[in-house]
């Protein structure tokens, strides 16, 4: 498998893998409460034409996840009705757990370690930087295995 190393190459790979031309298009769920975070993420990934679902609460995310089984979930560390850990505990039990990326405004090593230790994929800092979002989503997409439980970057079985 060829993995692109430049930001533009990664974005093109994502377009081909998760975009309209993919053999089996996957989707991305963004569980973000703040409109400015949605706007920033849309500005970065919008041109990719992914199957993108915008969700604002844990409850709605669980319901939509069970209907659509997205490949990647990007989730705020805190939401109005819960937090990332509560949502991940439910999504991780499903037959096809997503690559789970937590977002936070703080560069918190403890949070990053916790995300990895429980089987999540990575931590993205806000405000979102285009190159970082593309790098993390590209890496998550290359590791997502829809037909079996995936092994996370930290090596734990999900």
Backbone as JSON, one array per atom type, in Angstrom:
{
  "sequence": "XXXXXXXXXXXXXXXXXXXXXXXXXXXXXXXXXXXXXXXXXXXXXXXXXXXXXXXXXXXXXXXXXXXXXXXXXXXXXXXXXXXXXXXXXXXXXXXXXXXXXXXXXXXXXXXXXXXXXXXXXXXXXXXXXXXXXXXXXXXXXXXXXXXXXXXXXXXXXX",
  "N": [[0.84, -1.17, 0.0], [0.62, 2.15, -0.91], [1.58, 4.99, 0.79], [1.0, 8.32, 1.08], [3.31, 11.02, 1.49], [3.46, 13.78, 1.52], [1.54, 16.71, 2.46], [-0.33, 17.44, 0.41], [-0.36, 15.14, -1.14], [-1.34, 13.34, 0.73], [-3.91, 14.39, 1.12], [-5.0, 13.98, -1.42], [-4.91, 11.18, -1.5], [-6.77, 10.65, 0.53], [-9.06, 11.73, -0.64], [-9.39, 9.92, -2.78], [-9.7, 7.53, -1.35], [-11.74, 7.96, 0.56], [-13.53, 9.5, -0.77], [-15.95, 10.37, -3.36], [-15.18, 8.7, -5.47], [-14.34, 6.31, -4.41], [-14.11, 2.72, -4.06], [-15.56, 1.45, -2.02], [-17.06, 3.6, -0.33], [-16.31, 5.23, 2.69], [-17.24, 6.77, 5.8], [-17.11, 9.81, 7.72], [-17.59, 10.88, 10.98], [-18.24, 13.78, 12.71], [-18.22, 14.86, 15.85], [-18.9, 17.54, 17.18], [-19.42, 20.35, 19.15], [-19.17, 23.17, 18.97], [-19.88, 25.71, 16.67], [-17.81, 27.1, 15.34], [-15.73, 25.27, 15.3], [-16.77, 23.29, 13.65], [-16.96, 24.77, 11.27], [-14.23, 25.31, 10.78], [-13.21, 22.68, 10.45], [-14.72, 21.84, 8.26], [-13.77, 23.61, 6.32], [-11.24, 22.58, 5.96], [-11.61, 19.83, 5.21], [-13.8, 19.78, 3.54], [-13.61, 19.99, 0.63], [-13.01, 17.34, 0.0], [-15.24, 15.78, -0.33], [-16.36, 13.8, 1.32], [-18.47, 11.35, 2.91], [-19.88, 12.98, 5.19], [-20.83, 13.46, 8.51], [-22.38, 15.62, 10.71], [-22.52, 16.0, 14.12], [-23.84, 16.89, 17.32], [-24.13, 15.99, 19.94], [-23.59, 13.4, 22.45], [-25.64, 11.5, 22.64], [-27.01, 11.71, 20.16], [-24.87, 11.03, 18.5], [-24.43, 8.31, 19.12], [-26.8, 7.12, 18.21], [-26.73, 7.76, 15.42], [-24.31, 6.55, 14.74], [-24.86, 3.8, 15.02], [-26.57, 3.43, 12.9], [-25.04, 4.12, 10.64], [-22.3, 3.36, 10.82], [-19.6, 4.79, 10.72], [-16.23, 5.14, 9.44], [-14.34, 6.73, 10.69], [-14.33, 8.67, 13.63], [-14.42, 11.86, 14.85], [-14.18, 13.55, 17.81], [-15.21, 15.95, 20.23], [-13.55, 16.6, 23.32], [-15.17, 17.22, 25.44], [-18.69, 17.36, 25.73], [-22.07, 18.65, 25.64], [-23.78, 16.74, 26.77], [-22.16, 14.77, 27.84], [-18.94, 13.12, 27.65], [-15.97, 12.42, 25.68], [-15.03, 9.91, 26.48], [-17.24, 8.51, 27.49], [-18.72, 8.25, 25.14], [-16.89, 6.8, 23.51], [-16.66, 4.41, 24.98], [-19.06, 3.16, 24.39], [-19.11, 3.05, 21.52], [-16.85, 1.52, 20.98], [-17.57, -1.05, 21.61], [-19.0, -2.05, 19.52], [-19.48, -4.01, 16.44], [-17.84, -3.05, 14.4], [-15.64, -1.06, 15.3], [-14.87, 2.42, 15.15], [-12.1, 4.42, 13.91], [-11.07, 6.39, 16.36], [-10.86, 9.72, 17.13], [-9.93, 12.21, 19.31], [-10.65, 15.6, 20.16], [-9.18, 18.59, 21.46], [-8.6, 21.66, 23.21], [-6.35, 21.93, 24.68], [-2.94, 21.01, 24.93], [-2.57, 18.23, 26.09], [-0.81, 15.83, 27.59], [-1.6, 13.75, 29.26], [-4.29, 13.31, 28.58], [-3.97, 12.53, 25.88], [-2.48, 10.17, 26.24], [-4.4, 8.67, 27.65], [-6.44, 8.41, 25.72], [-5.12, 6.8, 23.8], [-4.52, 4.56, 25.39], [-7.05, 3.42, 25.94], [-7.81, 2.52, 23.51], [-8.47, 4.36, 21.58], [-7.66, 6.44, 18.69], [-6.12, 8.9, 18.21], [-5.17, 12.28, 19.19], [-6.35, 15.44, 18.39], [-5.43, 18.8, 18.22], [-7.13, 21.87, 18.95], [-7.18, 25.26, 17.9], [-8.0, 23.78, 14.73], [-5.44, 22.69, 12.54], [-4.75, 22.59, 9.15], [-2.79, 20.84, 7.93], [-2.23, 19.07, 10.03], [-4.75, 17.89, 10.59], [-5.25, 16.6, 8.15], [-3.04, 14.84, 8.11], [-3.53, 13.19, 10.4], [-6.1, 12.11, 9.88], [-5.59, 10.83, 7.45], [-3.71, 8.88, 8.28], [-5.32, 7.44, 10.09], [-7.3, 6.49, 8.34], [-5.81, 4.78, 6.72], [-5.32, 2.72, 8.45], [-7.76, 1.73, 9.27], [-9.87, -1.04, 9.5], [-12.5, -2.41, 8.11], [-13.74, -4.93, 8.23], [-12.97, -6.36, 10.41], [-11.87, -6.32, 13.86], [-9.78, -3.62, 14.56], [-6.28, -2.9, 15.06], [-4.99, -0.56, 17.19], [-2.87, 2.4, 16.98], [-1.42, 2.37, 19.29], [-1.15, -0.24, 19.76], [-3.06, -1.75, 21.07], [-5.74, -4.08, 21.06], [-8.75, -3.47, 19.42]],
  "CA": [[0.0, 0.0, 0.0], [1.36, 3.39, -1.0], [1.12, 6.01, 1.72], [1.52, 9.62, 0.66], [4.11, 11.65, 2.52], [3.26, 15.23, 1.53], [0.15, 17.05, 2.78], [-1.18, 17.41, -0.78], [-0.48, 13.74, -1.5], [-2.25, 12.73, 1.71], [-5.27, 14.84, 0.84], [-5.43, 13.28, -2.63], [-5.17, 9.79, -1.1], [-8.02, 10.66, 1.28], [-10.13, 11.94, -1.63], [-9.58, 8.68, -3.5], [-10.11, 6.45, -0.43], [-12.99, 8.28, 1.25], [-14.35, 10.38, -1.58], [-16.99, 9.8, -4.22], [-14.65, 7.7, -6.38], [-13.86, 5.11, -3.72], [-14.86, 1.49, -4.33], [-16.51, 1.3, -0.92], [-16.86, 4.83, 0.42], [-16.48, 5.23, 4.13], [-17.7, 8.07, 6.23], [-16.49, 10.43, 8.87], [-18.54, 11.53, 11.87], [-17.62, 14.83, 13.51], [-19.05, 15.15, 17.02], [-18.35, 18.83, 17.59], [-20.49, 21.21, 19.63], [-18.96, 24.57, 18.61], [-19.99, 26.0, 15.23], [-16.52, 27.51, 14.75], [-14.94, 24.05, 15.05], [-17.35, 22.68, 12.45], [-16.56, 25.6, 10.14], [-12.8, 25.08, 10.53], [-13.03, 21.33, 9.91], [-15.31, 21.82, 6.92], [-12.85, 24.33, 5.43], [-10.11, 21.69, 5.7], [-11.96, 18.57, 4.56], [-14.95, 19.94, 2.67], [-13.37, 19.64, -0.78], [-12.81, 15.91, -0.18], [-16.53, 15.17, -0.66], [-16.6, 12.61, 2.12], [-19.76, 11.21, 3.55], [-19.58, 13.64, 6.45], [-21.99, 13.62, 9.39], [-22.14, 16.57, 11.79], [-23.29, 15.62, 15.28], [-23.53, 17.81, 18.41], [-24.28, 15.4, 21.27], [-23.27, 11.97, 22.57], [-26.84, 10.71, 22.36], [-27.21, 11.69, 18.71], [-23.75, 10.31, 17.89], [-24.66, 6.88, 19.29], [-27.89, 6.73, 17.31], [-26.26, 7.85, 14.04], [-23.25, 5.56, 14.56], [-25.45, 2.47, 14.84], [-27.18, 3.41, 11.57], [-24.12, 4.36, 9.52], [-20.97, 2.77, 11.06], [-18.52, 5.54, 10.08], [-14.86, 4.63, 9.61], [-13.6, 7.63, 11.56], [-15.11, 9.58, 14.46], [-13.67, 12.94, 15.49], [-15.07, 13.9, 18.91], [-14.78, 16.88, 21.27], [-13.26, 15.95, 24.61], [-16.35, 17.45, 26.28], [-19.92, 17.72, 25.03], [-23.12, 19.08, 26.58], [-24.41, 15.6, 27.46], [-21.19, 13.74, 28.2], [-17.58, 13.37, 27.17], [-15.46, 11.48, 24.68], [-14.84, 8.58, 27.06], [-18.56, 7.86, 27.53], [-19.07, 7.89, 23.76], [-15.99, 5.75, 23.05], [-16.99, 3.15, 25.66], [-20.19, 2.55, 23.66], [-18.75, 2.77, 20.13], [-15.81, 0.49, 20.94], [-18.18, -2.37, 21.79], [-19.68, -2.46, 18.3], [-18.77, -4.97, 15.59], [-16.85, -2.34, 13.58], [-15.28, 0.19, 15.98], [-14.22, 3.4, 14.26], [-10.85, 5.05, 14.34], [-11.65, 7.42, 17.23], [-9.93, 10.83, 17.32], [-10.46, 13.17, 20.28], [-10.16, 16.96, 19.97], [-9.06, 19.35, 22.69], [-7.9, 22.94, 23.09], [-5.13, 21.85, 25.48], [-1.96, 19.99, 24.58], [-2.58, 17.49, 27.33], [-0.2, 14.51, 27.41], [-2.38, 12.75, 30.0], [-5.46, 13.0, 27.75], [-3.49, 11.78, 24.72], [-2.15, 8.82, 26.71], [-5.65, 7.97, 27.98], [-7.09, 8.06, 24.45], [-4.41, 5.65, 23.23], [-4.62, 3.4, 26.29], [-8.36, 2.78, 25.89], [-8.05, 2.04, 22.15], [-8.72, 5.45, 20.64], [-6.59, 6.53, 17.71], [-5.21, 10.03, 18.34], [-5.67, 13.53, 19.74], [-6.16, 16.61, 17.53], [-5.56, 20.06, 18.96], [-7.88, 22.98, 18.37], [-7.86, 25.29, 16.61], [-7.52, 22.79, 13.78], [-4.48, 23.07, 11.51], [-5.05, 21.76, 7.99], [-1.82, 19.75, 7.72], [-2.37, 18.09, 11.11], [-6.0, 17.16, 10.38], [-5.05, 15.71, 7.0], [-2.1, 13.78, 8.51], [-4.15, 12.26, 11.34], [-7.18, 11.39, 9.21], [-4.95, 9.94, 6.49], [-3.16, 7.74, 9.01], [-6.45, 6.65, 10.61], [-7.96, 5.81, 7.22], [-4.96, 3.68, 6.23], [-5.32, 1.63, 9.43], [-9.12, 1.25, 9.55], [-10.18, -2.33, 8.89], [-13.93, -2.51, 8.3], [-14.29, -6.28, 8.38], [-12.51, -7.01, 11.64], [-11.4, -5.35, 14.83], [-8.49, -3.03, 14.18], [-5.29, -2.7, 16.11], [-4.71, 0.87, 17.24], [-1.47, 2.8, 16.9], [-0.77, 2.03, 20.55], [-0.97, -1.68, 19.8], [-4.12, -2.46, 21.79], [-6.77, -4.61, 20.19], [-10.02, -2.77, 19.58]],
  "C": [[0.88, 1.23, 0.0], [0.76, 4.4, -0.04], [1.79, 7.31, 1.34], [2.25, 10.29, 1.81], [3.96, 13.17, 2.57], [1.81, 15.53, 1.88], [-0.78, 16.96, 1.57], [-1.39, 15.96, -1.23], [-1.42, 13.0, -0.56], [-3.69, 13.11, 1.42], [-5.81, 14.13, -0.4], [-5.76, 11.83, -2.32], [-6.49, 9.7, -0.37], [-9.2, 10.83, 0.32], [-10.43, 10.63, -2.35], [-10.15, 7.58, -2.61], [-11.49, 6.72, 0.18], [-13.93, 9.14, 0.43], [-15.32, 9.64, -2.47], [-16.47, 8.68, -5.13], [-14.21, 6.41, -5.72], [-14.73, 3.91, -4.06], [-15.92, 1.24, -3.26], [-16.36, 2.51, -0.01], [-17.16, 4.66, 1.9], [-16.96, 6.61, 4.53], [-16.94, 8.53, 7.45], [-17.58, 11.11, 9.67], [-17.77, 12.54, 12.71], [-18.59, 15.2, 14.63], [-18.46, 16.4, 17.67], [-19.5, 19.77, 17.96], [-20.37, 22.65, 19.1], [-19.04, 24.79, 17.1], [-18.66, 26.39, 14.59], [-15.61, 26.31, 14.49], [-15.46, 23.33, 13.81], [-16.91, 23.44, 11.2], [-15.09, 25.35, 9.78], [-12.56, 23.71, 9.91], [-13.59, 21.23, 8.49], [-14.41, 22.52, 5.91], [-11.67, 23.42, 5.04], [-10.52, 20.48, 4.86], [-13.11, 18.67, 3.57], [-14.72, 19.55, 1.23], [-13.21, 18.15, -1.03], [-14.09, 15.16, -0.53], [-16.75, 13.85, 0.06], [-18.06, 12.52, 2.49], [-19.55, 11.73, 4.97], [-20.86, 13.87, 7.25], [-21.6, 14.56, 10.53], [-23.08, 16.24, 12.93], [-22.89, 16.56, 16.42], [-23.6, 17.22, 19.8], [-23.89, 13.92, 21.26], [-24.47, 11.12, 22.17], [-27.09, 10.6, 20.86], [-26.1, 10.9, 18.01], [-23.94, 8.8, 17.99], [-25.71, 6.39, 18.31], [-27.43, 6.72, 15.85], [-25.18, 6.8, 13.77], [-23.84, 4.18, 14.29], [-26.14, 2.33, 13.48], [-26.15, 3.4, 10.45], [-22.73, 3.75, 9.64], [-19.84, 3.53, 10.36], [-17.15, 4.95, 10.38], [-14.1, 5.43, 10.66], [-14.57, 8.51, 12.33], [-14.14, 10.58, 15.08], [-14.6, 13.53, 16.53], [-14.44, 14.91, 19.86], [-14.5, 16.13, 22.55], [-14.43, 16.12, 25.57], [-17.52, 17.91, 25.41], [-20.98, 18.07, 26.08], [-23.7, 17.92, 27.38], [-23.45, 14.47, 27.81], [-19.8, 14.12, 27.74], [-17.14, 12.26, 26.23], [-15.39, 10.08, 25.23], [-16.17, 7.81, 27.11], [-18.96, 7.39, 26.13], [-18.18, 6.73, 23.27], [-16.32, 4.41, 23.7], [-18.13, 2.42, 24.95], [-19.78, 2.15, 22.24], [-17.73, 1.64, 20.02], [-16.38, -0.92, 21.07], [-18.86, -2.89, 20.53], [-18.85, -3.42, 17.46], [-17.69, -4.32, 14.73], [-16.48, -1.03, 14.27], [-14.58, 1.14, 15.02], [-12.83, 3.75, 14.75], [-11.32, 6.31, 15.07], [-10.6, 8.48, 17.55], [-10.59, 11.86, 18.23], [-9.86, 14.55, 19.98], [-10.16, 17.7, 21.3], [-8.34, 20.66, 22.41], [-6.57, 22.93, 23.83], [-4.22, 20.74, 24.99], [-1.71, 19.17, 25.84], [-2.04, 16.08, 27.11], [-0.99, 13.42, 28.12], [-3.61, 12.34, 29.2], [-5.04, 12.16, 26.55], [-3.17, 10.34, 25.12], [-3.42, 8.03, 27.03], [-6.37, 7.53, 26.71], [-6.43, 6.82, 23.86], [-4.58, 4.4, 24.09], [-5.97, 2.69, 26.24], [-8.73, 2.35, 24.46], [-8.44, 3.1, 21.15], [-7.52, 5.61, 19.72], [-5.61, 7.67, 17.97], [-5.93, 11.22, 18.96], [-5.34, 14.64, 18.75], [-6.36, 17.87, 18.36], [-6.39, 21.07, 18.19], [-7.17, 24.26, 18.75], [-7.18, 24.34, 15.61], [-6.53, 23.42, 12.8], [-4.65, 22.09, 10.36], [-4.08, 20.58, 7.86], [-1.97, 18.67, 8.79], [-3.64, 17.25, 10.95], [-5.82, 16.16, 9.25], [-4.12, 14.55, 7.36], [-2.78, 12.74, 9.39], [-5.26, 11.46, 10.67], [-6.62, 10.42, 8.17], [-4.42, 8.69, 7.18], [-4.27, 6.84, 9.56], [-7.11, 5.85, 9.49], [-7.13, 4.65, 6.69], [-4.99, 2.49, 7.18], [-6.7, 1.06, 9.7], [-9.38, -0.03, 8.79], [-11.65, -2.61, 9.11], [-14.47, -3.91, 8.59], [-13.8, -7.02, 9.62], [-12.1, -5.93, 12.62], [-10.01, -4.9, 14.46], [-7.55, -3.02, 15.37], [-4.9, -1.24, 16.06], [-3.22, 1.13, 17.14], [-0.72, 2.43, 18.17], [-0.6, 0.52, 20.7], [-2.07, -2.43, 20.54], [-5.19, -2.92, 20.81], [-8.06, -3.9, 20.48], [-11.13, -3.64, 19.12]]
}
